[in-house]
Amino acid sequence: MLDDITSDDSESPTIGLVPAGVPWEQVQDHIKIMHAPLLVRPDDTGGYVGAYWDGTKLVVAGDLGSDQEQAIQEFREFLREHGED
């Protein structure tokens, strides 16, 4: 479980913001347990990706851009389009 996550709850759904440098395996484990959407900035790509648990598997929304605020908005739209609001 990740302890140092901040959240953007300015709109629904709330999105957890993972700090830079957290290994992807820890992100996956956290999502499997908490089932909450997370926004992650992998070190190797420079752009944000969103990840959430859809009830049976981990779903990753890639290519959300390099600006955090824009990535949050795009991930929220993605979640709403997939019934995760």
KETOR-645313 format. One line per field, with one value per residue (C-alpha): chain; x, y, z. Coordinates in steps of 0.25 Angstrom, whole numbers, plus 5000, padded with zeros to 4 digits. Layout:
BEGIN
mol <- c(A, ...)
u <- c(X, ...)
v <- c(Y, ...)
w <- c(Z, ...)
END
This chain:
BEGIN
mol <- c(A, A, A, A, A, A, A, A, A, A, A, A, A, A, A, A, A, A, A, A, A, A, A, A, A, A, A, A, A, A, A, A, A, A, A, A, A, A, A, A, A, A, A, A, A, A, A, A, A, A, A, A, A, A, A, A, A, A, A, A, A, A, A, A, A, A, A, A, A, A, A, A, A, A, A, A, A, A, A, A, A, A, A, A, A)
u <- c(5000, 5005, 5005, 5009, 4998, 4991, 4977, 4970, 4956, 4952, 4942, 4937, 4943, 4954, 4968, 4980, 4993, 5005, 5018, 5030, 5039, 5029, 5031, 5020, 5019, 5015, 5005, 4998, 4998, 4991, 4981, 4977, 4975, 4969, 4961, 4963, 4968, 4982, 4990, 5004, 5016, 5026, 5040, 5043, 5032, 5031, 5016, 5005, 4997, 4984, 4981, 4969, 4962, 4950, 4945, 4953, 4966, 4975, 4972, 4983, 4979, 4992, 4997, 4990, 5001, 5012, 5004, 4998, 4985, 4982, 4985, 4975, 4964, 4967, 4967, 4954, 4948, 4953, 4947, 4934, 4933, 4936, 4925, 4935, 4929)
v <- c(5000, 5014, 5024, 5037, 5039, 5052, 5053, 5062, 5062, 5075, 5067, 5053, 5043, 5046, 5042, 5039, 5045, 5036, 5043, 5042, 5030, 5020, 5006, 5001, 4988, 4996, 5004, 4991, 4985, 4998, 4998, 4983, 4986, 5000, 4999, 5014, 5021, 5027, 5036, 5032, 5038, 5027, 5031, 5025, 5032, 5046, 5046, 5042, 5030, 5027, 5013, 5007, 4994, 4991, 4979, 4968, 4974, 4986, 4996, 5006, 5019, 5024, 5036, 5046, 5057, 5063, 5074, 5069, 5077, 5073, 5058, 5059, 5064, 5054, 5043, 5047, 5048, 5034, 5029, 5035, 5029, 5015, 5016, 5019, 5032)
w <- c(5000, 4997, 5008, 5002, 4992, 4990, 4984, 4974, 4979, 4972, 4963, 4963, 4963, 4973, 4967, 4975, 4971, 4972, 4975, 4965, 4966, 4972, 4965, 4956, 4964, 4976, 4968, 4963, 4977, 4983, 4972, 4974, 4989, 4989, 4975, 4974, 4961, 4962, 4953, 4951, 4944, 4940, 4940, 4926, 4918, 4924, 4922, 4931, 4931, 4939, 4945, 4952, 4956, 4947, 4956, 4950, 4944, 4944, 4933, 4929, 4921, 4915, 4908, 4917, 4914, 4922, 4929, 4942, 4942, 4928, 4931, 4943, 4934, 4922, 4932, 4939, 4925, 4922, 4935, 4932, 4918, 4924, 4935, 4947, 4952)
END
